[in-house]
Amino acid sequence: MPSVVAAHQPSALGLTPRPASSSPSTSSSTAYSSPSASAAATKTGSKTTSSTTTMARPQIPAESAPTANSTSSSSPTKKPRNKTTKPVVATTTLAVHTRLLLTLARAFFTVATPLFFAALALFNKTVAVLKPLPSYPLTKPIVAPVLDWLQDIATDYRGLFVTVIVNPICLVWDAVDYVQDWMLDCEMPAVGDVAVRRAIHHDRVVHVQNQVRIHVANGATRLCTARPGFLVMSVRAPIYKSQWAGVDVGALRDVIEVDEEREVVLVEPGCNMGRLSRELIQRGWTIQVLPELDELTVGGLINGFGIETSSHKYGLFQHTCTAFDIVLASGELVHCTSESHPELFAAIPWSHGTIGFVVAAEIKLVRALPYVRLEYTPCTSTREASRVFETASRNNDHDFVESLMYSRETAVVMTGKMAPTVPKDQKLNVISRWYKPWFFTHVQSFLGKSSPSGTFVEYIPLRDYYHRHTRSIFWTIRDIVPFGNQAWYRWLFAWAGPPKIALLKLTTTGKLHHLWVTKQVVQDLLVPITTLDASLDFFQRELDTYPLWLCPMRMLSPAEDLLALRQFTSPVLKQAQAEHGHQSHAFQPPTTPRGSFTPPHPSEQLYVDIGAYGVPKAPSFHHETTLARIEEFVRDVQGYSACYADIVASPVQFRVMFDHRTYDEVREKYDAKKYFPQVQEKVHKSARA
């Protein structure tokens, strides 16, 4: 999928009491308990938004903020004191029936939380006892066949297993999370109380700083977030989580403030796209680049990469950010922008948490309209598909541009424009309804239709459009629940929603995991749009998997010729430029300073993300050698591989693909090398289970 991200985590299915957070709802007279005052770190927040008050600086107020841009005074050999802060109190009165429901909910969680963790401990202990049984001589003849039989059922009948087991668990997960979010909504101050929300955020940041200082003082040599590995949005879970010192950042998941005058939103890294789009759109705003899957988080989209069909005019997610707050390995909080600490600001995107812990980000806003006028253009030839797509991608009058390729010759190019209303003679398609066909199959249906204009138009609610690929997880759900798009299944079972990616990974059997790793590909490859035809031809030979997702993007960082740095002339890039007639395409002004991990080539600022998710049919496909050839091709056109997917490049090859110059300087300057690995060490295939 189009990013490497941290999935939204409801902290052990949401049963752990959570620190309060800002909210758009009515507030109560309930005190907020600072996470820095408690040894037990909680891992959630609330689905909240903020005010329209203008602040002079997007960081927390100076009088209440942790010290920024100054080194911690704690001695590295002495265990730092875990500071506490005064609780923040909201002072509104709730209705009697709301107070009663709130009391019942608290009572439920008071009882359910210890029971849940006791059951979890019992389950883990049972697994630990049963795990060695298949290897014992006495029990092997009995236990091994039974386990193989159960594994075969969970593998061969995966769709049934997901429908009967995984989806109900997802429903409970969502329900518990919803109730806790509601509880926090009741406990938070009214909209507009920026000071209280910032104070709550301040407490959470202090908690992160204290954890970092304590881990370093106790001799930790590697730091990472404490989020469980199965919640990371990648095919495979990282294996380093159990070996490194974990820092709990799970409470940082809220919108802090919506500043309508400056047209920015200040948000914590754990806030996911589902919550962010819901809270912004109802206020008439949206962010410039809002990736489509609900569970993608702000922190993951910054530390990894994020893209959406508006990226042809606004760039990647990172290019729409104007400020970051980051906690370094020293415990120091640094606020960075393109003018203040510009080298740090440039190095954070794509760094995968190898510089520090992002604790807040400021992101540009644009006005949102309630609908999207979506125009579908079916294409039935290779040349037509590329021409229509590139022409649309270079046109900034479109708010959204993407293409789904169903074969090398057939594709549907989509262009969208936000609209205030739906004309009476036009169709409104609410694609989020559970009984609707998967979006990619709906798009494919236009290939079999005819129109005098050659195009088709319909209107879609804006939030539905943003999350159009969520229900089918692009199209990977068809390999998990093959019958999931049949009408009977949609009407009877699809209301339960798509399975959570985290639970799919957690319930994957050994045999199924082997199939996913060796027989399936999940890759996003960013290449200059002038090389699109050559890239598609190459991927056809190497993968032959469809649909392919094509999404254009501006690389809004200063251009660098990385090929010239290694004294390499790309035959593919040179030929593509010749075929385009050496056209001079206008460059948009960069939005980020020099030093990006992924600068565009000087000849082309417009790139395209080719997303391949599925089972390759190419006879020569091999899960390692094919990926190595693909990475070599991408390097040779100054393209980039999304690092949430499998990376097989060696450290030297990885440095050829990505520009490490500013990144290395920043890691040296801020002493990150002692406590964080390089990006390649975290994202390489060998670092993931």
Buried (B, 14 or more C-beta within 10 A) or exposed (E): BBBBBBBBBBBBBBBBBBBBBBBBBBBBEBEBBBBBBBEEBBBBBBBBBBBBBEBEEBBBBEEBBBEBEEEBEBEEEEEBEBBEBEBBBBEBEBEEEBEEBBEEBEEEBEEBBEEBEEEEEEEEEEEEEEEEBBEEEEEEEEBBEEBEEEBEEBBEEBBEBBBEBBBEBBEEBBEBBEBBBBBBBBBBBBBBBBBBBBBBBBBBBBBBBBBBBBBBBEEBEBBBBBBBBBBBBBBBBBEBBEEBBBBBBBBBBBBBBBBBEBBBBBBBBBBBBBBBBBBBBEBEBBBBBBBBBBBBBBBBBBBBBBBBBBBBBBBBBBBBBBBBBBBBBBBBBBBBBBEEBBBBBBBBBBBBBBBBBBBBBBBBBBEBBBBBBBBBBBBEEBEBBBBBBBEBBBEBEBBBBBBBBBBBEBBBBBBBBBBEEBEEEBEEBEBBEBEBBBBBBBBBEBBEEEEEEEBBEBBBBBBBBBBBBBBBBBBBBBBBBEEBBEEEBBEEBBEBBBBBBBBBBBBBBEBBBEBBBEEBBBBBBBBBBBBBBBBBEBBBEBBBBBBBBBBBBBBBBBBBBBBEEEEBEBEBBEEBBEEBEEEEEEBBEBBBBBBBBBBBBBBBBBBBBBBBBBBBEBEEBEBEEBBBBBBEBBBBBBBBBBBBBBBBBEEEBBBBBBBBBBBBBBBEBBBBEEBBBBBBBBBBBEBBE
